Amino acid sequence: MIVGAECAEDVVAAVRCAREAGLPVAVQATGHGLSAVTDGGLLISTRRMAGVRVDAAAGTARVEAGAVWGQVVEAAAPHGLAPLNGSSAGVGVISYTLGGGVGVLARTYGFAADRVRSVDLVTADARLRHITADRDRPPGRPLCAAAAVATGGRSE
């Protein structure tokens, strides 16, 4: 079964249904790189969640789970900003960043994962959580480590 999520509430509903039915869940952010086998389970596709908003004054971007770097570059460029992206415009922002985010600007500005200020995520118990760098980041670790802990992953 496949759910094409258009918003976080769709993801919450899909996780809740899968949990109630005892189905395994996998997430596919942008259309490639399937993270787990979904035979007999539920695949949540977030590729429809592709919104990007740039706050030029703060020098930040808010991206949805299905956004790709080309969209962020396009939204940031008119403001004279450049994201800490990799070399391919078609790579998903979330997957790249959670993987560390080592791009061409990393030597000067650090890894993309080190610049994450907040993450909205859905946990396995179908709760929408807002994780922030100020409140939830483990000492000396990127916020992505807090996101891994919140979802039951390892933060090592």
C-alpha positions in Angstrom: 0.0 0.0 0.0 1.3 3.5 -0.8 0.2 6.8 0.7 1.1 10.0 -1.2 1.3 12.5 1.7 0.6 16.1 1.0 1.1 17.4 4.6 2.4 16.3 8.0 -1.2 15.4 9.0 -1.3 12.9 6.2 1.9 11.2 7.5 0.4 11.1 11.0 -2.8 9.5 9.7 -0.8 6.9 7.6 1.5 6.0 10.5 -1.5 5.6 12.8 -3.4 3.4 10.3 -0.3 1.2 9.8 0.3 0.9 13.5 -3.3 -0.1 14.1 -3.1 -2.7 11.3 0.3 -4.0 12.5 2.0 -3.0 9.2 5.6 -2.1 8.8 6.2 1.4 7.5 8.8 2.8 5.1 9.2 6.4 3.9 10.4 7.5 0.5 11.1 11.2 0.5 11.7 12.2 -3.1 11.1 9.2 -5.3 14.4 7.3 -5.2 16.5 5.6 -2.5 13.8 3.4 -1.0 15.0 2.9 2.6 13.3 -0.4 3.4 11.4 -3.3 1.9 7.6 -2.6 1.9 6.2 -5.9 0.8 3.1 -6.3 2.9 3.6 -2.9 4.5 2.9 0.7 4.0 5.1 3.1 1.9 4.7 6.8 2.7 5.8 9.0 -0.2 6.5 12.6 0.8 7.5 13.8 -2.7 4.3 15.9 -2.8 5.5 17.8 0.2 7.9 19.9 -1.7 7.4 23.4 -0.3 10.4 25.7 0.2 10.3 29.1 2.1 13.3 31.3 2.4 13.7 33.9 5.2 16.3 36.2 3.7 16.7 38.3 6.8 17.4 35.2 9.0 19.4 33.5 6.2 17.3 30.3 6.6 15.1 28.1 4.6 12.2 25.9 5.7 11.8 22.9 3.5 9.2 20.1 3.4 10.1 16.4 3.3 9.9 16.0 -0.4 11.9 19.1 -1.5 15.0 18.7 -3.6 18.1 21.0 -3.6 17.3 22.6 -6.9 14.2 24.1 -5.4 16.1 25.5 -2.5 18.8 27.0 -4.7 16.1 28.6 -6.9 14.4 30.1 -3.9 17.6 31.3 -2.2 19.4 32.8 -5.2 17.3 35.9 -5.6 18.3 36.8 -2.0 22.0 36.3 -2.6 22.0 33.1 -0.5 23.4 29.7 -1.2 22.4 26.5 0.6 24.8 23.9 1.9 23.8 21.5 -0.8 25.6 18.8 -2.8 26.4 18.9 -6.4 23.1 17.5 -7.8 20.0 19.6 -7.9 17.8 16.5 -7.9 18.9 15.2 -4.5 16.4 15.3 -1.6 17.1 17.9 1.0 16.1 15.8 4.0 17.9 12.6 3.0 21.1 14.5 2.1 21.0 16.5 5.3 20.3 13.6 7.6 23.1 11.8 5.9 25.5 14.5 7.1 25.3 16.9 4.2 28.9 17.1 3.0 28.9 19.5 0.0 31.1 21.8 -1.9 30.8 24.6 0.8 31.4 22.2 3.7 35.1 23.2 4.2 34.0 26.9 4.7 30.6 26.6 6.3 30.5 23.1 7.8 28.1 20.2 7.1 24.4 20.8 6.2 23.5 18.7 9.3 25.3 21.1 11.6 23.1 24.0 10.4 19.7 22.5 11.1 17.7 24.6 13.6 14.5 22.6 13.9 12.8 19.5 12.5 9.2 18.5 12.4 8.8 14.8 12.4 6.3 12.0 12.9 7.3 9.3 15.4 6.4 5.6 15.3 3.6 6.3 17.7 2.0 8.7 15.2 2.9 11.9 17.0 4.0 15.0 15.2 7.0 16.4 17.1 8.8 19.7 16.7 12.5 19.2 17.6 14.6 22.4 18.0 18.4 23.0 18.3 18.0 25.1 21.4 15.8 22.7 23.4 16.6 19.2 22.0 20.1 19.0 20.6 22.5 16.7 22.5 25.6 18.6 23.7 28.2 18.8 21.0 26.0 17.0 18.4 24.0 18.2 15.4 20.2 18.5 15.8 20.0 15.5 13.4 21.2 13.4 16.4 18.2 14.5 18.4 15.9 13.6 15.5 17.4 10.2 15.4 16.8 9.7 19.1 13.2 11.0 18.8 12.5 8.5 16.1 14.1 5.6 17.9 17.3 5.6 15.9 20.8 5.6 17.2 22.6 8.9 17.7 26.1 7.5 17.6 
